[in-house]
Amino acid sequence: MEVITGKLLLIFLFIFIIHSIETLAYAVRLSGARVKMIASALALFNVMVIVSRLANMMQQPFTGSLIDTAPPEHALQVVEEQYRILIGASTAGTIAGIIVFPTFIALFSRAIIHLANEKGSIPALIQKGLSIEFFMRGWKHIRLPKRTDIKGLRISDIPVKLFLINTIITAIYTIGVLAALYASLLVPERAATAVMASGLINGIATILLVVFVDPKVSVLADDVVNNRGSYRTLKGVSLMMVSSRLLGTLLAQALFIPGAKYVAWFTKFIV
């Protein structure tokens, strides 16, 4: 009864990349505020979002196939263990994003400036980014997070309510697909209905993120650009939001089975 397979490791890599990129999303506004080019920063980040979405699309069929290849007599146990490993991939990806957070801010700030110099040409920017000269310059900006990154940040500057909301949304988003797939094992007679519920779960989580979280951080970034706010405060709040993402991926482990059972219960009202 093999739990860790080559397919599982491949999916682990996809989810790792997805959550690394989504963690670094909080650095985009910091980079844009740093060089006072928010719009260009978001335009460049769209390229990274496409990579993240592509990785997400590629991993979903493989994730579902883990159920198809699980031994019928131990399907629930094996799939639960495998899916918990995949939830762990989201935690690992978030940690990786936090580690490279300061480095990404520095490199992305320079990429934004280069994008302006290239008249908005992404292919030209990619070509420059793959040059040996660019790599040599990039090494100079590599650094790890330090305690000084949040120096001067006051407790009153931390949006506690926003922190908690982002934690819950991240947990829901992390287990959305996995809980729906696992629910198909709990109610095999309504398996298709359970699987299709994943889109609804992730859709609601995305809407909550866009409505309650993104606007708050965007306003802080605009305040920095317009000299109405502090860059240090924006940086501290961004790091707190990244921490809430990490906490959300850990909370996802606790919510996985209850979430799957809720999806299974919910399907009774659809069919």
N, C-alpha and C positions, 0 to 999 in steps of 0.2 A: 504494500500500500504506500506508494511513493507520493509524498506531498510536494517536495521541491523538485520541479522539472525544468527542462530548458525553456519550455513555453512560459512557465511562471516567472522565470528570471527575465525573459524578454518583456513581459507585461510590467514587471517591477521597474525596468528601465524606462519604459514609456511613462508610467505614473510618476517616477522620480523626476523626469524632465518636465512634465506638466506642472507639478507643484513647485519646482525650482523657478520656472518662468513666472508663475503666478505670484510667488513670493517677491520676486524682483520687480513686479509691477509697482510696488510701493516706492521703489527707487526712481521710477520714471519722473514723477512730479518733482522729486528732489533735484534730479539732474536738470530738468527744465527750469526750475526756479533758480538753480545755481547759475545758469547762463542766461536766464530771463527769456527763454524760448519754449514756453509750455506747449504751444500748438505743434511745433516741430518735434518735440519730444514724444508727444502722443502719436504723431504720424509715423515716427520711426519705430515706436513700440508695436504698432500694428503688425509689423513684420514678425516680431517675436510671438505675438498672439496667434498668428497664422500657423507658426511652427507648433505651438502648444495645442491648438485645435486639431491639427493634423495628427499629432501624437495621440490625442484623445480618441479620434476616429479610428486610428489603426489598432489601438489596444482593446476597444470594446468587443469586436468579434472574438478575439482570443480569450478575453475574460469570460465571455459566455460559453466558449467551447470547453472551459475547465469543468463545467457542469456536465457536458456531454461525455467527457472522457473519464469522469469520476466513477469508481466502482459502485454499482447500484446499492449493494448492501451496506456501504459505508459512505454514501454520497454526502450526507449532511455533515459528518465529522470532517471528511477530507476537504470539502469545499469551504467550510468555515475556517479551517486552519489556513488554507491557501488565501482566502480573502482577507484574513487578518494580517497575513504577510504583506498583501498589497496595500492595506491601510497603512502598514508600517512604512511602505515605500513613500507614501505622501508625507509622513513625518520626516523621513530621511531627506526627501527633496526639499522640504521647508528648511531643515537645518542647513543644508548645502546652500540654499538661497541666502540665509542669514549670514553664513560665513563669508560669502563673496559680496555681500551687500555694499560695504564701503568701496571695494574695488570696482563694482559695477557702476556705482554713482560716478566715480572719476572717469571711467572709460566711456560710459554712455554720454556724459557731458561733452566729451571731446568728439564723440560720434555725431552728436547733434550739430556741433559747429562745422564739422566736415560735411555734413549733409547740406548745410546752407551754402558752403563753398562749392559743392557739386550741383547747385541749383535744384536740389530736391531729387537727384537721381539715385535711387536705391542701388541699382546694379553697379554704378560707379563707386559708391561707398563700399559695397561688398568687395569689389576688386581691390580697393585701397586697403580694406581691412585684412585681406589675405596676404598682403605684402610682408616681406621680412622686416622692413623698416617699421611698420605699424606694430608688429609683434614685439620688436625690441623696445619700442617706446612704452608699450603696454606693461611690460614687466616692471617698469619703474613705479607704476601706480598700484601694484598689488599690496594690499595690507588687510589685516584681520580686524574685526570689530574691537573697539576699546571702550573702557568705562568712560573715557572722556567724551564719547559720542553722545552721551546723555547728560553730561555735566551741565549744570545750570537749569535742567528741566525740573520744574516744580510739580508736585502732586496735583495741584489745581489745573495744570496744563494738560493732564492726561484725561481724555474723554472716557471715563469709566463705562458709561452706558454704551458708547460706541465700541469699546473693547469687548464687552460681553456679547453684543449683537454680532460682531464679526466672528467671535469664537463659535457661536451657535450656528451661524450661516456656514462657516467653513466645515464644521462637523457634518452638517446636512449634505453639503455639496460633496464631501469626501466619500460618504457612504451611499449617495443617491443610487448610482448604478448597481453597486454591489448588493445593497439591501434588496433591491427589486429582483435581481437575479436569484438571490438566495431564497426570496419569498416564493419563487417559482418551484422550489423544491418542497416548501412547506405545504403548498396547495397545487399539486401537479395537475389537478383538473382545471385550474384557472391559470396555468403557467404563462400563457401568452399575454393575458391581461396584466399579470404581475410585472412581467418584463417591460411592457410598454409604459408602465407607471413611472419608470426611471426618468423619462423625459419630463414628466410633470414635476417630479421632485426637484430635479436640477433646474428646471425653468423657474420655479418659485424661489429657489435659493438665489438664482442669478438676479431676479427682479428685486429681491430684498437687498442684495448687495448694491445694486445700482441706485436704489431709492434711499437707503439709509446710511450707507458707508461712503461710497465714492464721492458724493457731493460735498460731504464734510471735509474730506482731505483735499479736494480740489479747491475749495474756498481758502483753506490755509495756504496752499501753494500760490493762489492768485494774490493773497495779501502780501506774501513775500515779494513777488514781482512788482507789486504796486507800492512797496515800501510801507505797508501798513502792519506787517507782521515780521517775526523773527525767523530766520532760516534755521537757527538752532532748535527753536520750538517745533518747526515743521519736521526736522530730522528726528527729534525725540519722539514725537507723536507717531511718525512713520515706523520707527523701531518698535514702539509699543504695539502698533497694529500688526506688525510682522510676528511679534511674540504671541498675539492673540490667535494668529493663524496656526502657529505651532501648537498652542493649547487646544485649538479646534480639532486638529488631526489626532491628538491624544484622546479627546472627548469622543471622537468618532468610534474608537474601539469599544467604548461602553455603550454607545447608541446603536451599534451594528445589529445585534440580534433583536432588541426591541423595535428598531426601525423596520427590520424584515417582517416581524410579526404584525406590525401595524399595516404594512403594505398588503400582507396576506389577508388581514381582516378587512381592509378597505375594498379589496377586489370583490367581496361578497355583494357590495351594493352596486356594482357595475354590471355583473352578469346576471 
